[in-house]
Amino acid sequence: MPVITMPFGPLEANCHIVYQGSDAVIFDPSSETEQVLDTLAAHKLTLHAIALTHLHADHCLGCAALARITGLTPFVGKEDWDERSLLLCKGMSFGMYVEPFEARILEPGEVVWGALRCRVIGTPGHSAGSLCYYFPDLKAVITGDLLFYRSVGRTDFPGGDSEALARSLRGSIYTLPGDVTVYPGHGPETSVGAEASGNLYCRA
């Protein structure tokens, strides 16, 4: 599959590299910047964008370093960026310090990064500004902490909303084709169809 997944950090957050041909986008970069760059080089990939599914510390530890090296400004959802101080400070309780970085607001809609055609989907619930990234040509969706294998993201952090999370899943993710592979923020991959029918926390 055209997705490289690397779990990093104390909470083993998944850093995903999505690629098509030689064009790549990285989602939720960890502090293991050297390993990420080595992986890009090993696969001869050109990085077009850095994007976040949400602004929790374990998913953006490497943003500052990767931005400095690549010259790319990370993309993030507006609602999360508006509350960045509150969201990132929460990571301190888990022993994670996020080096300050600049970001660009990414609105839901269609975007093209090199050969990669992506639909950015606003999916509030785990956080107010959570985004999912659907690649129809690759039959893949990056869900961050909205949806996991047989589970869903917690909603007790600032900006979390369990009813909004259920709406996001039923209205935006479970409506995708069932054979689309789900690449979550933690844990193993799954599929839209498997979660829509078998996720005990939220079914279609």
PyRosetta script that sets phi, psi and omega in degrees:
from pyrosetta import init, pose_from_sequence

init()
pose = pose_from_sequence("MPVITMPFGPLEANCHIVYQGSDAVIFDPSSETEQVLDTLAAHKLTLHAIALTHLHADHCLGCAALARITGLTPFVGKEDWDERSLLLCKGMSFGMYVEPFEARILEPGEVVWGALRCRVIGTPGHSAGSLCYYFPDLKAVITGDLLFYRSVGRTDFPGGDSEALARSLRGSIYTLPGDVTVYPGHGPETSVGAEASGNLYCRA")
pose.set_psi(1, 149.3)
pose.set_omega(1, -177.2)
pose.set_phi(2, -81.6)
pose.set_psi(2, 39.9)
pose.set_omega(2, 176.7)
pose.set_phi(3, -135.4)
pose.set_psi(3, 127.2)
pose.set_omega(3, 175.3)
pose.set_phi(4, -106.1)
pose.set_psi(4, 123.5)
pose.set_omega(4, -177.7)
pose.set_phi(5, -113.1)
pose.set_psi(5, 129.6)
pose.set_omega(5, -179.3)
pose.set_phi(6, -131.1)
pose.set_psi(6, 109.1)
pose.set_omega(6, 176.8)
pose.set_phi(7, -78.5)
pose.set_psi(7, 127.5)
pose.set_omega(7, -175.9)
pose.set_phi(8, -133.2)
pose.set_psi(8, 162.4)
pose.set_omega(8, 169.3)
pose.set_phi(9, 82.1)
pose.set_psi(9, 174.6)
pose.set_omega(9, -176.0)
pose.set_phi(10, -64.1)
pose.set_psi(10, -23.0)
pose.set_omega(10, 179.0)
pose.set_phi(11, -106.6)
pose.set_psi(11, 10.2)
pose.set_omega(11, 178.6)
pose.set_phi(12, 49.1)
pose.set_psi(12, 51.6)
pose.set_omega(12, 175.3)
pose.set_phi(13, -72.2)
pose.set_psi(13, 138.1)
pose.set_omega(13, -179.1)
pose.set_phi(14, -79.0)
pose.set_psi(14, 122.9)
pose.set_omega(14, 168.6)
pose.set_phi(15, -97.3)
pose.set_psi(15, 123.9)
pose.set_omega(15, -177.4)
pose.set_phi(16, -111.9)
pose.set_psi(16, 134.0)
pose.set_omega(16, 168.8)
pose.set_phi(17, -109.9)
pose.set_psi(17, 116.5)
pose.set_omega(17, 177.4)
pose.set_phi(18, -101.8)
pose.set_psi(18, 132.5)
pose.set_omega(18, -177.5)
pose.set_phi(19, -142.6)
pose.set_psi(19, 155.1)
pose.set_omega(19, 174.1)
pose.set_phi(20, -143.9)
pose.set_psi(20, 119.7)
pose.set_omega(20, -170.3)
pose.set_phi(21, 63.5)
pose.set_psi(21, -125.5)
pose.set_omega(21, 179.3)
pose.set_phi(22, -102.4)
pose.set_psi(22, 3.0)
pose.set_omega(22, -177.2)
pose.set_phi(23, -95.0)
pose.set_psi(23, 138.0)
pose.set_omega(23, -174.4)
pose.set_phi(24, -141.2)
pose.set_psi(24, 153.9)
pose.set_omega(24, 170.7)
pose.set_phi(25, -130.8)
pose.set_psi(25, 140.4)
pose.set_omega(25, 177.7)
pose.set_phi(26, -110.5)
pose.set_psi(26, 136.1)
pose.set_omega(26, -179.9)
pose.set_phi(27, -115.9)
pose.set_psi(27, 132.8)
pose.set_omega(27, 174.7)
pose.set_phi(28, 55.4)
pose.set_psi(28, 63.0)
pose.set_omega(28, -176.9)
pose.set_phi(29, -69.9)
pose.set_psi(29, 139.3)
pose.set_omega(29, 179.2)
pose.set_phi(30, -91.0)
pose.set_psi(30, 180.0)
pose.set_omega(30, 178.0)
pose.set_phi(31, -73.4)
pose.set_psi(31, -10.2)
pose.set_omega(31, 179.1)
pose.set_phi(32, -80.0)
pose.set_psi(32, 61.0)
pose.set_omega(32, -172.2)
pose.set_phi(33, -63.0)
pose.set_psi(33, -40.8)
pose.set_omega(33, -178.4)
pose.set_phi(34, -61.6)
pose.set_psi(34, -41.8)
pose.set_omega(34, 179.1)
pose.set_phi(35, -66.1)
pose.set_psi(35, -38.0)
pose.set_omega(35, 177.4)
pose.set_phi(36, -62.3)
pose.set_psi(36, -46.7)
pose.set_omega(36, -179.7)
pose.set_phi(37, -65.6)
pose.set_psi(37, -38.5)
pose.set_omega(37, 177.5)
pose.set_phi(38, -62.6)
pose.set_psi(38, -38.2)
pose.set_omega(38, 179.0)
pose.set_phi(39, -66.3)
pose.set_psi(39, -42.9)
pose.set_omega(39, 176.6)
pose.set_phi(40, -59.9)
pose.set_psi(40, -44.8)
pose.set_omega(40, -179.3)
pose.set_phi(41, -65.5)
pose.set_psi(41, -41.4)
pose.set_omega(41, -178.5)
pose.set_phi(42, -61.9)
pose.set_psi(42, -33.0)
pose.set_omega(42, -179.8)
pose.set_phi(43, -96.3)
pose.set_psi(43, 3.9)
pose.set_omega(43, 178.6)
pose.set_phi(44, 56.2)
pose.set_psi(44, 49.6)
pose.set_omega(44, -176.5)
pose.set_phi(45, -104.1)
pose.set_psi(45, 143.8)
pose.set_omega(45, 173.7)
pose.set_phi(46, -102.2)
pose.set_psi(46, 121.8)
pose.set_omega(46, -176.6)
pose.set_phi(47, -83.1)
pose.set_psi(47, 123.9)
pose.set_omega(47, -179.2)
pose.set_phi(48, -102.1)
pose.set_psi(48, -22.4)
pose.set_omega(48, -176.5)
pose.set_phi(49, -161.7)
pose.set_psi(49, 153.5)
pose.set_omega(49, 169.7)
pose.set_phi(50, -116.2)
pose.set_psi(50, 125.5)
pose.set_omega(50, -176.3)
pose.set_phi(51, -135.9)
pose.set_psi(51, 147.0)
pose.set_omega(51, -179.5)
pose.set_phi(52, -112.8)
pose.set_psi(52, 141.6)
pose.set_omega(52, 172.3)
pose.set_phi(53, -79.2)
pose.set_psi(53, -31.5)
pose.set_omega(53, 176.3)
pose.set_phi(54, -166.7)
pose.set_psi(54, 169.9)
pose.set_omega(54, -169.8)
pose.set_phi(55, -104.4)
pose.set_psi(55, 45.4)
pose.set_omega(55, 169.9)
pose.set_phi(56, -90.3)
pose.set_psi(56, 149.2)
pose.set_omega(56, -168.6)
pose.set_phi(57, -56.4)
pose.set_psi(57, -40.6)
pose.set_omega(57, -175.3)
pose.set_phi(58, -68.0)
pose.set_psi(58, -12.9)
pose.set_omega(58, -178.7)
pose.set_phi(59, -103.9)
pose.set_psi(59, 0.8)
pose.set_omega(59, -178.4)
pose.set_phi(60, -139.9)
pose.set_psi(60, 21.7)
pose.set_omega(60, -178.3)
pose.set_phi(61, -59.9)
pose.set_psi(61, -30.1)
pose.set_omega(61, -176.2)
pose.set_phi(62, -98.8)
pose.set_psi(62, 5.7)
pose.set_omega(62, -174.9)
pose.set_phi(63, -60.2)
pose.set_psi(63, -48.0)
pose.set_omega(63, -175.9)
pose.set_phi(64, -61.8)
pose.set_psi(64, -47.9)
pose.set_omega(64, -178.4)
pose.set_phi(65, -65.7)
pose.set_psi(65, -44.3)
pose.set_omega(65, -178.1)
pose.set_phi(66, -67.0)
pose.set_psi(66, -37.1)
pose.set_omega(66, 177.9)
pose.set_phi(67, -64.8)
pose.set_psi(67, -41.9)
pose.set_omega(67, 178.6)
pose.set_phi(68, -60.2)
pose.set_psi(68, -43.8)
pose.set_omega(68, -174.2)
pose.set_phi(69, -75.0)
pose.set_psi(69, -39.1)
pose.set_omega(69, -174.3)
pose.set_phi(70, -93.7)
pose.set_psi(70, -20.7)
pose.set_omega(70, -175.2)
pose.set_phi(71, 78.4)
pose.set_psi(71, 8.6)
pose.set_omega(71, 179.9)
pose.set_phi(72, -96.3)
pose.set_psi(72, 137.8)
pose.set_omega(72, 177.5)
pose.set_phi(73, -94.2)
pose.set_psi(73, 124.6)
pose.set_omega(73, -178.0)
pose.set_phi(74, -61.5)
pose.set_psi(74, 146.6)
pose.set_omega(74, 174.4)
pose.set_phi(75, -95.7)
pose.set_psi(75, 145.1)
pose.set_omega(75, 180.0)
pose.set_phi(76, -151.9)
pose.set_psi(76, 156.8)
pose.set_omega(76, 176.9)
pose.set_phi(77, -69.8)
pose.set_psi(77, 143.9)
pose.set_omega(77, -174.0)
pose.set_phi(78, -58.7)
pose.set_psi(78, -47.7)
pose.set_omega(78, -174.9)
pose.set_phi(79, -63.0)
pose.set_psi(79, -36.5)
pose.set_omega(79, 177.2)
pose.set_phi(80, -69.4)
pose.set_psi(80, -41.8)
pose.set_omega(80, -178.8)
pose.set_phi(81, -65.7)
pose.set_psi(81, -35.5)
pose.set_omega(81, 177.9)
pose.set_phi(82, -62.3)
pose.set_psi(82, -29.5)
pose.set_omega(82, -179.0)
pose.set_phi(83, -110.1)
pose.set_psi(83, 29.5)
pose.set_omega(83, -172.3)
pose.set_phi(84, -60.7)
pose.set_psi(84, -38.0)
pose.set_omega(84, -178.8)
pose.set_phi(85, -62.5)
pose.set_psi(85, -45.5)
pose.set_omega(85, -179.6)
pose.set_phi(86, -66.1)
pose.set_psi(86, -46.0)
pose.set_omega(86, -176.4)
pose.set_phi(87, -66.8)
pose.set_psi(87, -43.3)
pose.set_omega(87, -176.7)
pose.set_phi(88, -74.7)
pose.set_psi(88, -31.8)
pose.set_omega(88, 177.3)
pose.set_phi(89, -64.3)
pose.set_psi(89, -29.1)
pose.set_omega(89, 179.2)
pose.set_phi(90, -59.8)
pose.set_psi(90, -30.7)
pose.set_omega(90, 179.4)
pose.set_phi(91, -64.9)
pose.set_psi(91, -23.0)
pose.set_omega(91, -179.7)
pose.set_phi(92, -62.5)
pose.set_psi(92, -29.6)
pose.set_omega(92, 179.7)
pose.set_phi(93, -69.4)
pose.set_psi(93, -16.5)
pose.set_omega(93, 175.3)
pose.set_phi(94, -103.1)
pose.set_psi(94, 10.2)
pose.set_omega(94, 179.0)
pose.set_phi(95, 77.1)
pose.set_psi(95, 21.1)
pose.set_omega(95, -178.2)
pose.set_phi(96, -112.2)
pose.set_psi(96, 120.4)
pose.set_omega(96, 175.3)
pose.set_phi(97, -105.6)
pose.set_psi(97, 125.8)
pose.set_omega(97, 179.3)
pose.set_phi(98, -99.9)
pose.set_psi(98, 117.9)
pose.set_omega(98, 175.9)
pose.set_phi(99, -61.6)
pose.set_psi(99, 133.2)
pose.set_omega(99, -178.7)
pose.set_phi(100, -56.4)
pose.set_psi(100, 142.9)
pose.set_omega(100, 177.9)
pose.set_phi(101, -148.2)
pose.set_psi(101, 157.6)
pose.set_omega(101, 174.8)
pose.set_phi(102, -86.8)
pose.set_psi(102, 155.8)
pose.set_omega(102, 179.9)
pose.set_phi(103, -143.3)
pose.set_psi(103, 161.1)
pose.set_omega(103, 174.6)
pose.set_phi(104, -114.3)
pose.set_psi(104, 136.8)
pose.set_omega(104, 178.5)
pose.set_phi(105, -72.4)
pose.set_psi(105, 132.4)
pose.set_omega(105, 177.1)
pose.set_phi(106, -115.2)
pose.set_psi(106, 117.1)
pose.set_omega(106, 179.5)
pose.set_phi(107, -88.3)
pose.set_psi(107, 150.3)
pose.set_omega(107, 174.7)
pose.set_phi(108, -57.2)
pose.set_psi(108, 144.7)
pose.set_omega(108, -179.2)
pose.set_phi(109, 144.3)
pose.set_psi(109, -171.5)
pose.set_omega(109, -177.9)
pose.set_phi(110, -85.3)
pose.set_psi(110, 140.5)
pose.set_omega(110, 176.2)
pose.set_phi(111, -143.7)
pose.set_psi(111, 150.3)
pose.set_omega(111, 178.1)
pose.set_phi(112, -125.1)
pose.set_psi(112, 125.0)
pose.set_omega(112, 175.9)
pose.set_phi(113, -118.1)
pose.set_psi(113, 98.7)
pose.set_omega(113, -175.9)
pose.set_phi(114, 62.0)
pose.set_psi(114, -125.1)
pose.set_omega(114, 178.7)
pose.set_phi(115, -83.8)
pose.set_psi(115, -3.6)
pose.set_omega(115, -174.6)
pose.set_phi(116, -91.7)
pose.set_psi(116, 119.5)
pose.set_omega(116, 176.0)
pose.set_phi(117, -101.8)
pose.set_psi(117, 124.0)
pose.set_omega(117, -171.8)
pose.set_phi(118, -132.4)
pose.set_psi(118, 142.9)
pose.set_omega(118, 169.0)
pose.set_phi(119, -106.4)
pose.set_psi(119, 116.8)
pose.set_omega(119, 177.4)
pose.set_phi(120, -85.3)
pose.set_psi(120, 126.1)
pose.set_omega(120, -174.6)
pose.set_phi(121, -118.0)
pose.set_psi(121, 124.7)
pose.set_omega(121, 173.6)
pose.set_phi(122, -74.3)
pose.set_psi(122, 120.2)
pose.set_omega(122, -175.5)
pose.set_phi(123, -134.5)
pose.set_psi(123, 69.5)
pose.set_omega(123, 178.7)
pose.set_phi(124, -61.6)
pose.set_psi(124, 153.7)
pose.set_omega(124, 178.7)
pose.set_phi(125, 152.3)
pose.set_psi(125, -64.8)
pose.set_omega(125, 175.2)
pose.set_phi(126, -69.7)
pose.set_psi(126, -39.0)
pose.set_omega(126, 168.1)
pose.set_phi(127, -143.3)
pose.set_psi(127, 165.4)
pose.set_omega(127, -175.3)
pose.set_phi(128, -68.0)
pose.set_psi(128, -30.3)
pose.set_omega(128, -176.8)
pose.set_phi(129, -106.9)
pose.set_psi(129, 21.4)
pose.set_omega(129, -179.2)
pose.set_phi(130, -59.4)
pose.set_psi(130, 138.8)
pose.set_omega(130, 177.5)
pose.set_phi(131, -124.5)
pose.set_psi(131, 143.4)
pose.set_omega(131, 169.0)
pose.set_phi(132, -114.4)
pose.set_psi(132, 155.5)
pose.set_omega(132, -174.1)
pose.set_phi(133, -128.0)
pose.set_psi(133, 112.7)
pose.set_omega(133, -176.4)
pose.set_phi(134, -105.3)
pose.set_psi(134, 126.4)
pose.set_omega(134, 178.5)
pose.set_phi(135, -111.0)
pose.set_psi(135, 93.6)
pose.set_omega(135, -174.2)
pose.set_phi(136, -61.8)
pose.set_psi(136, -35.1)
pose.set_omega(136, -179.2)
pose.set_phi(137, -67.8)
pose.set_psi(137, -26.3)
pose.set_omega(137, -178.0)
pose.set_phi(138, -101.0)
pose.set_psi(138, -6.4)
pose.set_omega(138, -175.4)
pose.set_phi(139, 52.5)
pose.set_psi(139, 52.1)
pose.set_omega(139, -177.5)
pose.set_phi(140, -140.1)
pose.set_psi(140, 144.6)
pose.set_omega(140, 173.9)
pose.set_phi(141, -135.8)
pose.set_psi(141, 132.5)
pose.set_omega(141, 176.0)
pose.set_phi(142, -94.3)
pose.set_psi(142, 116.9)
pose.set_omega(142, -171.6)
pose.set_phi(143, -108.0)
pose.set_psi(143, -3.9)
pose.set_omega(143, -177.6)
pose.set_phi(144, 56.7)
pose.set_psi(144, -136.4)
pose.set_omega(144, -178.3)
pose.set_phi(145, -99.3)
pose.set_psi(145, 17.3)
pose.set_omega(145, 173.3)
pose.set_phi(146, -71.1)
pose.set_psi(146, -45.0)
pose.set_omega(146, -172.5)
pose.set_phi(147, -140.0)
pose.set_psi(147, 132.6)
pose.set_omega(147, 175.8)
pose.set_phi(148, -120.2)
pose.set_psi(148, 177.7)
pose.set_omega(148, 171.5)
pose.set_phi(149, -64.0)
pose.set_psi(149, 111.8)
pose.set_omega(149, 178.2)
pose.set_phi(150, 58.2)
pose.set_psi(150, 26.1)
pose.set_omega(150, 178.4)
pose.set_phi(151, -155.9)
pose.set_psi(151, 176.7)
pose.set_omega(151, 177.5)
pose.set_phi(152, -135.9)
pose.set_psi(152, 168.3)
pose.set_omega(152, -179.2)
pose.set_phi(153, -73.2)
pose.set_psi(153, 152.1)
pose.set_omega(153, 177.6)
pose.set_phi(154, -71.5)
pose.set_psi(154, 155.4)
pose.set_omega(154, -175.5)
pose.set_phi(155, -126.3)
pose.set_psi(155, 17.9)
pose.set_omega(155, -177.8)
pose.set_phi(156, -97.1)
pose.set_psi(156, 6.0)
pose.set_omega(156, 173.1)
pose.set_phi(157, -87.6)
pose.set_psi(157, 164.7)
pose.set_omega(157, 177.9)
pose.set_phi(158, -54.5)
pose.set_psi(158, 132.1)
pose.set_omega(158, -179.7)
pose.set_phi(159, 87.6)
pose.set_psi(159, -6.4)
pose.set_omega(159, 179.4)
pose.set_phi(160, -76.1)
pose.set_psi(160, 148.9)
pose.set_omega(160, -177.5)
pose.set_phi(161, -156.8)
pose.set_psi(161, 111.4)
pose.set_omega(161, -174.5)
pose.set_phi(162, -66.1)
pose.set_psi(162, -37.3)
pose.set_omega(162, 178.9)
pose.set_phi(163, -68.5)
pose.set_psi(163, -39.1)
pose.set_omega(163, 177.2)
pose.set_phi(164, -65.0)
pose.set_psi(164, -38.3)
pose.set_omega(164, 178.9)
pose.set_phi(165, -61.6)
pose.set_psi(165, -44.8)
pose.set_omega(165, 178.8)
pose.set_phi(166, -62.9)
pose.set_psi(166, -40.3)
pose.set_omega(166, 177.7)
pose.set_phi(167, -63.8)
pose.set_psi(167, -40.6)
pose.set_omega(167, 179.8)
pose.set_phi(168, -63.0)
pose.set_psi(168, -43.2)
pose.set_omega(168, 179.6)
pose.set_phi(169, -65.3)
pose.set_psi(169, -50.8)
pose.set_omega(169, -174.9)
pose.set_phi(170, -71.8)
pose.set_psi(170, -33.8)
pose.set_omega(170, -175.0)
pose.set_phi(171, -91.5)
pose.set_psi(171, -22.1)
pose.set_omega(171, -172.6)
pose.set_phi(172, -124.4)
pose.set_psi(172, -32.9)
pose.set_omega(172, -175.9)
pose.set_phi(173, -99.6)
pose.set_psi(173, -48.6)
pose.set_omega(173, -178.3)
pose.set_phi(174, -69.4)
pose.set_psi(174, -9.5)
pose.set_omega(174, 175.8)
pose.set_phi(175, -86.0)
pose.set_psi(175, -8.7)
pose.set_omega(175, 175.7)
pose.set_phi(176, -72.9)
pose.set_psi(176, 160.6)
pose.set_omega(176, 178.1)
pose.set_phi(177, -55.6)
pose.set_psi(177, 142.2)
pose.set_omega(177, -174.7)
pose.set_phi(178, -62.8)
pose.set_psi(178, -24.7)
pose.set_omega(178, -177.8)
pose.set_phi(179, -89.3)
pose.set_psi(179, 6.7)
pose.set_omega(179, 175.5)
pose.set_phi(180, -70.5)
pose.set_psi(180, 130.9)
pose.set_omega(180, 179.2)
pose.set_phi(181, -80.6)
pose.set_psi(181, 133.3)
pose.set_omega(181, 178.7)
pose.set_phi(182, -97.6)
pose.set_psi(182, 124.4)
pose.set_omega(182, 175.9)
pose.set_phi(183, -110.8)
pose.set_psi(183, 101.5)
pose.set_omega(183, -172.1)
pose.set_phi(184, -85.3)
pose.set_psi(184, 174.9)
pose.set_omega(184, -179.8)
pose.set_phi(185, -76.2)
pose.set_psi(185, -19.4)
pose.set_omega(185, 176.5)
pose.set_phi(186, -146.5)
pose.set_psi(186, 146.7)
pose.set_omega(186, 173.3)
pose.set_phi(187, 82.1)
pose.set_psi(187, -171.7)
pose.set_omega(187, -172.3)
pose.set_phi(188, -78.2)
pose.set_psi(188, 163.2)
pose.set_omega(188, 175.7)
pose.set_phi(189, -72.6)
pose.set_psi(189, 162.5)
pose.set_omega(189, 177.8)
pose.set_phi(190, -148.1)
pose.set_psi(190, -157.8)
pose.set_omega(190, 177.4)
pose.set_phi(191, -136.1)
pose.set_psi(191, 158.1)
pose.set_omega(191, 179.1)
pose.set_phi(192, -60.4)
pose.set_psi(192, -45.7)
pose.set_omega(192, -178.1)
pose.set_phi(193, -62.4)
pose.set_psi(193, -41.3)
pose.set_omega(193, -179.1)
pose.set_phi(194, -64.1)
pose.set_psi(194, -39.1)
pose.set_omega(194, -178.6)
pose.set_phi(195, -78.2)
pose.set_psi(195, -36.1)
pose.set_omega(195, 179.0)
pose.set_phi(196, -61.7)
pose.set_psi(196, -31.9)
pose.set_omega(196, -178.2)
pose.set_phi(197, -99.4)
pose.set_psi(197, -24.8)
pose.set_omega(197, -170.6)
pose.set_phi(198, -122.0)
pose.set_psi(198, 1.2)
pose.set_omega(198, 179.8)
pose.set_phi(199, -80.5)
pose.set_psi(199, 111.7)
pose.set_omega(199, -174.3)
pose.set_phi(200, -68.5)
pose.set_psi(200, -21.7)
pose.set_omega(200, -178.6)
pose.set_phi(201, -80.8)
pose.set_psi(201, -30.4)
pose.set_omega(201, 178.9)
pose.set_phi(202, -163.5)
pose.set_psi(202, 108.9)
pose.set_omega(202, 176.5)
pose.set_phi(203, -99.8)
pose.set_psi(203, 166.4)
pose.set_omega(203, 178.9)
pose.set_phi(204, -64.5)
pose.dump_pdb("model.pdb")
